[in-house]
Amino acid sequence: MYDVILFDLDGTLTDSGLGITNSVAYALKKYGIEVTDRTELYKFIGPPLRESFEKYYGFSAKEAEKAVEYYREYYVDKGIFENTVYFGIEDLLKEIRNSGKRAIVATSKPQVFAKRILEHFGLADYFEQITGASLDETRTKKDEVIAYVLETCDIPDRSRVLMVGDREHDILGAKKNGIDSLGVLFGYGDYTELKEAGASYIAETVKDIYPVVFGS
């Protein structure tokens, strides 16, 4: 049914919660904000960072921009690798490659970091293209990243494209670009969030992705 599979990164291919929350906590501490409950920061996993600092902590645009700079101070060398690949993901990617389908990463994480992570874990070669946000903020939202993939990867039939992700931003971004979506429950979103966003499918485990992608 689907020839092209787009994958989110954080919360979909890898469990990046530790590195992201440590980096956010580091940035917030610069503003005198101490976070004692790490789960409070899970909402930062997936959406664009600047948007999250503004939404959840009331930062001005300028403060949020500086907070992202602080975040990257910690993340670029340490937080980036406080990360693990979800069990079964590499087998899924192997199966997609062996079947002749195309796998492409579409993440709101800066592209340069996404490439480093996937190379570090030996997953980069499974993807035709690794597309992420631009560091100059010209491409940050998920719908913008997906649109860029569709424009640059010669994908004529959007009905044959599936976006796989764990947050509402993945689902809404797919919908805005006219493609189907699959929400995964092993990441940082929940059933209600994904269902209300309009996910075409919802998978509880990595194994549950197979019937949607391969039609069996």
Contacts in CASP RR format, 6 or more apart in sequence:
PFRMAT RR
TARGET T0000
AUTHOR 0000-0000-0000
METHOD contacts of the structure
MODEL  1
MYDVILFDLDGTLTDSGLGITNSVAYALKKYGIEVTDRTELYKFIGPPLR
ESFEKYYGFSAKEAEKAVEYYREYYVDKGIFENTVYFGIEDLLKEIRNSG
KRAIVATSKPQVFAKRILEHFGLADYFEQITGASLDETRTKKDEVIAYVL
ETCDIPDRSRVLMVGDREHDILGAKKNGIDSLGVLFGYGDYTELKEAGAS
YIAETVKDIYPVVFGS
1 160 0 8 1.000
1 212 0 8 1.000
1 215 0 8 1.000
2 101 0 8 1.000
2 160 0 8 1.000
2 161 0 8 1.000
2 162 0 8 1.000
2 180 0 8 1.000
2 212 0 8 1.000
2 213 0 8 1.000
3 101 0 8 1.000
3 102 0 8 1.000
3 157 0 8 1.000
3 160 0 8 1.000
3 161 0 8 1.000
4 101 0 8 1.000
4 102 0 8 1.000
4 104 0 8 1.000
4 153 0 8 1.000
4 155 0 8 1.000
4 160 0 8 1.000
4 161 0 8 1.000
4 162 0 8 1.000
5 96 0 8 1.000
5 101 0 8 1.000
5 102 0 8 1.000
5 103 0 8 1.000
5 104 0 8 1.000
5 161 0 8 1.000
5 162 0 8 1.000
5 164 0 8 1.000
5 213 0 8 1.000
6 104 0 8 1.000
6 105 0 8 1.000
6 106 0 8 1.000
6 146 0 8 1.000
6 149 0 8 1.000
6 161 0 8 1.000
6 162 0 8 1.000
6 163 0 8 1.000
6 164 0 8 1.000
6 174 0 8 1.000
6 179 0 8 1.000
7 13 0 8 1.000
7 103 0 8 1.000
7 104 0 8 1.000
7 105 0 8 1.000
7 106 0 8 1.000
7 107 0 8 1.000
7 127 0 8 1.000
7 164 0 8 1.000
7 165 0 8 1.000
8 46 0 8 1.000
8 105 0 8 1.000
8 106 0 8 1.000
8 107 0 8 1.000
8 142 0 8 1.000
8 163 0 8 1.000
8 164 0 8 1.000
8 165 0 8 1.000
8 166 0 8 1.000
8 167 0 8 1.000
8 170 0 8 1.000
9 16 0 8 1.000
9 105 0 8 1.000
9 107 0 8 1.000
9 109 0 8 1.000
9 114 0 8 1.000
9 117 0 8 1.000
9 118 0 8 1.000
10 16 0 8 1.000
10 17 0 8 1.000
10 20 0 8 1.000
10 45 0 8 1.000
10 46 0 8 1.000
10 107 0 8 1.000
10 109 0 8 1.000
10 166 0 8 1.000
10 188 0 8 1.000
11 17 0 8 1.000
11 45 0 8 1.000
11 46 0 8 1.000
11 86 0 8 1.000
11 165 0 8 1.000
11 166 0 8 1.000
11 167 0 8 1.000
11 184 0 8 1.000
11 186 0 8 1.000
11 187 0 8 1.000
11 188 0 8 1.000
12 86 0 8 1.000
12 164 0 8 1.000
12 165 0 8 1.000
12 166 0 8 1.000
12 170 0 8 1.000
12 184 0 8 1.000
12 187 0 8 1.000
13 85 0 8 1.000
13 86 0 8 1.000
13 89 0 8 1.000
13 105 0 8 1.000
13 118 0 8 1.000
13 123 0 8 1.000
14 83 0 8 1.000
14 84 0 8 1.000
14 85 0 8 1.000
14 86 0 8 1.000
14 89 0 8 1.000
14 117 0 8 1.000
14 121 0 8 1.000
15 83 0 8 1.000
15 84 0 8 1.000
15 85 0 8 1.000
15 86 0 8 1.000
15 187 0 8 1.000
16 45 0 8 1.000
16 82 0 8 1.000
16 83 0 8 1.000
16 117 0 8 1.000
17 42 0 8 1.000
17 45 0 8 1.000
17 82 0 8 1.000
17 83 0 8 1.000
17 188 0 8 1.000
18 79 0 8 1.000
18 82 0 8 1.000
18 83 0 8 1.000
19 75 0 8 1.000
19 78 0 8 1.000
19 79 0 8 1.000
19 80 0 8 1.000
19 82 0 8 1.000
19 83 0 8 1.000
20 41 0 8 1.000
20 44 0 8 1.000
20 45 0 8 1.000
20 75 0 8 1.000
20 79 0 8 1.000
21 38 0 8 1.000
21 41 0 8 1.000
21 42 0 8 1.000
21 44 0 8 1.000
21 45 0 8 1.000
22 74 0 8 1.000
22 78 0 8 1.000
22 79 0 8 1.000
22 82 0 8 1.000
23 71 0 8 1.000
23 72 0 8 1.000
23 74 0 8 1.000
23 75 0 8 1.000
23 79 0 8 1.000
24 35 0 8 1.000
24 41 0 8 1.000
24 44 0 8 1.000
24 49 0 8 1.000
24 71 0 8 1.000
25 35 0 8 1.000
25 38 0 8 1.000
25 41 0 8 1.000
26 70 0 8 1.000
26 71 0 8 1.000
26 73 0 8 1.000
26 74 0 8 1.000
27 53 0 8 1.000
27 67 0 8 1.000
27 68 0 8 1.000
27 70 0 8 1.000
27 71 0 8 1.000
27 73 0 8 1.000
27 74 0 8 1.000
28 34 0 8 1.000
28 35 0 8 1.000
28 57 0 8 1.000
28 67 0 8 1.000
30 67 0 8 1.000
30 70 0 8 1.000
31 57 0 8 1.000
31 63 0 8 1.000
31 67 0 8 1.000
33 57 0 8 1.000
35 41 0 8 1.000
42 188 0 8 1.000
43 52 0 8 1.000
43 56 0 8 1.000
43 188 0 8 1.000
44 52 0 8 1.000
44 56 0 8 1.000
45 167 0 8 1.000
45 188 0 8 1.000
46 108 0 8 1.000
46 109 0 8 1.000
46 166 0 8 1.000
46 167 0 8 1.000
46 169 0 8 1.000
46 188 0 8 1.000
47 108 0 8 1.000
47 167 0 8 1.000
47 169 0 8 1.000
48 108 0 8 1.000
48 133 0 8 1.000
48 140 0 8 1.000
48 141 0 8 1.000
49 64 0 8 1.000
49 67 0 8 1.000
49 68 0 8 1.000
49 71 0 8 1.000
50 61 0 8 1.000
50 64 0 8 1.000
50 65 0 8 1.000
50 67 0 8 1.000
50 68 0 8 1.000
50 137 0 8 1.000
50 140 0 8 1.000
51 64 0 8 1.000
51 140 0 8 1.000
53 59 0 8 1.000
53 63 0 8 1.000
53 64 0 8 1.000
53 67 0 8 1.000
53 68 0 8 1.000
54 60 0 8 1.000
54 61 0 8 1.000
54 64 0 8 1.000
59 67 0 8 1.000
75 113 0 8 1.000
76 113 0 8 1.000
80 113 0 8 1.000
80 116 0 8 1.000
80 117 0 8 1.000
81 117 0 8 1.000
81 120 0 8 1.000
83 117 0 8 1.000
83 121 0 8 1.000
85 121 0 8 1.000
85 123 0 8 1.000
86 186 0 8 1.000
86 187 0 8 1.000
86 206 0 8 1.000
87 206 0 8 1.000
88 206 0 8 1.000
88 207 0 8 1.000
89 123 0 8 1.000
89 206 0 8 1.000
90 123 0 8 1.000
90 126 0 8 1.000
91 206 0 8 1.000
92 206 0 8 1.000
92 209 0 8 1.000
92 210 0 8 1.000
92 213 0 8 1.000
93 103 0 8 1.000
93 123 0 8 1.000
93 126 0 8 1.000
93 127 0 8 1.000
94 126 0 8 1.000
95 210 0 8 1.000
95 214 0 8 1.000
96 102 0 8 1.000
96 103 0 8 1.000
96 126 0 8 1.000
96 213 0 8 1.000
97 103 0 8 1.000
97 126 0 8 1.000
99 214 0 8 1.000
101 213 0 8 1.000
102 128 0 8 1.000
102 153 0 8 1.000
103 126 0 8 1.000
103 127 0 8 1.000
103 128 0 8 1.000
104 127 0 8 1.000
104 128 0 8 1.000
104 129 0 8 1.000
104 130 0 8 1.000
104 131 0 8 1.000
104 149 0 8 1.000
104 153 0 8 1.000
105 114 0 8 1.000
105 118 0 8 1.000
105 127 0 8 1.000
105 129 0 8 1.000
105 130 0 8 1.000
105 131 0 8 1.000
105 132 0 8 1.000
106 131 0 8 1.000
106 132 0 8 1.000
106 142 0 8 1.000
106 145 0 8 1.000
106 146 0 8 1.000
106 149 0 8 1.000
106 163 0 8 1.000
107 114 0 8 1.000
107 131 0 8 1.000
107 132 0 8 1.000
107 133 0 8 1.000
107 145 0 8 1.000
108 132 0 8 1.000
108 133 0 8 1.000
108 140 0 8 1.000
108 141 0 8 1.000
108 142 0 8 1.000
108 145 0 8 1.000
108 169 0 8 1.000
109 117 0 8 1.000
109 132 0 8 1.000
109 133 0 8 1.000
110 132 0 8 1.000
110 133 0 8 1.000
110 134 0 8 1.000
110 135 0 8 1.000
111 130 0 8 1.000
111 131 0 8 1.000
111 132 0 8 1.000
111 133 0 8 1.000
111 134 0 8 1.000
112 135 0 8 1.000
114 130 0 8 1.000
114 132 0 8 1.000
115 124 0 8 1.000
115 130 0 8 1.000
118 124 0 8 1.000
118 127 0 8 1.000
118 130 0 8 1.000
124 130 0 8 1.000
128 153 0 8 1.000
129 149 0 8 1.000
129 152 0 8 1.000
129 153 0 8 1.000
131 145 0 8 1.000
131 148 0 8 1.000
131 149 0 8 1.000
131 152 0 8 1.000
132 139 0 8 1.000
132 145 0 8 1.000
133 139 0 8 1.000
133 140 0 8 1.000
133 145 0 8 1.000
134 140 0 8 1.000
139 145 0 8 1.000
139 148 0 8 1.000
141 169 0 8 1.000
141 173 0 8 1.000
142 169 0 8 1.000
142 170 0 8 1.000
142 172 0 8 1.000
142 173 0 8 1.000
143 172 0 8 1.000
143 173 0 8 1.000
143 176 0 8 1.000
143 177 0 8 1.000
146 163 0 8 1.000
146 173 0 8 1.000
146 174 0 8 1.000
146 176 0 8 1.000
146 177 0 8 1.000
146 179 0 8 1.000
147 177 0 8 1.000
149 155 0 8 1.000
150 158 0 8 1.000
150 161 0 8 1.000
150 177 0 8 1.000
150 179 0 8 1.000
155 161 0 8 1.000
158 177 0 8 1.000
158 178 0 8 1.000
158 179 0 8 1.000
159 179 0 8 1.000
159 180 0 8 1.000
161 179 0 8 1.000
161 180 0 8 1.000
162 179 0 8 1.000
162 180 0 8 1.000
162 181 0 8 1.000
162 182 0 8 1.000
162 200 0 8 1.000
162 212 0 8 1.000
162 213 0 8 1.000
163 170 0 8 1.000
163 171 0 8 1.000
163 173 0 8 1.000
163 174 0 8 1.000
163 179 0 8 1.000
163 180 0 8 1.000
163 181 0 8 1.000
163 182 0 8 1.000
164 170 0 8 1.000
164 181 0 8 1.000
164 182 0 8 1.000
164 183 0 8 1.000
164 184 0 8 1.000
164 209 0 8 1.000
165 171 0 8 1.000
165 181 0 8 1.000
165 182 0 8 1.000
165 183 0 8 1.000
165 184 0 8 1.000
166 183 0 8 1.000
166 184 0 8 1.000
166 185 0 8 1.000
166 186 0 8 1.000
166 187 0 8 1.000
166 188 0 8 1.000
166 189 0 8 1.000
166 194 0 8 1.000
167 188 0 8 1.000
167 189 0 8 1.000
167 193 0 8 1.000
167 194 0 8 1.000
168 189 0 8 1.000
168 193 0 8 1.000
168 194 0 8 1.000
168 196 0 8 1.000
168 197 0 8 1.000
170 181 0 8 1.000
170 183 0 8 1.000
171 181 0 8 1.000
171 183 0 8 1.000
171 194 0 8 1.000
171 197 0 8 1.000
171 198 0 8 1.000
171 199 0 8 1.000
172 197 0 8 1.000
173 181 0 8 1.000
174 180 0 8 1.000
174 181 0 8 1.000
175 181 0 8 1.000
175 197 0 8 1.000
175 198 0 8 1.000
180 200 0 8 1.000
180 201 0 8 1.000
181 198 0 8 1.000
181 199 0 8 1.000
181 200 0 8 1.000
181 201 0 8 1.000
182 199 0 8 1.000
182 200 0 8 1.000
182 201 0 8 1.000
182 202 0 8 1.000
182 203 0 8 1.000
182 209 0 8 1.000
182 212 0 8 1.000
183 194 0 8 1.000
183 199 0 8 1.000
183 201 0 8 1.000
183 202 0 8 1.000
183 203 0 8 1.000
184 202 0 8 1.000
184 203 0 8 1.000
184 204 0 8 1.000
184 206 0 8 1.000
184 209 0 8 1.000
185 191 0 8 1.000
185 194 0 8 1.000
185 202 0 8 1.000
185 203 0 8 1.000
185 204 0 8 1.000
185 205 0 8 1.000
186 204 0 8 1.000
186 205 0 8 1.000
186 206 0 8 1.000
191 202 0 8 1.000
194 202 0 8 1.000
195 202 0 8 1.000
201 212 0 8 1.000
203 209 0 8 1.000
203 212 0 8 1.000
210 216 0 8 1.000
END
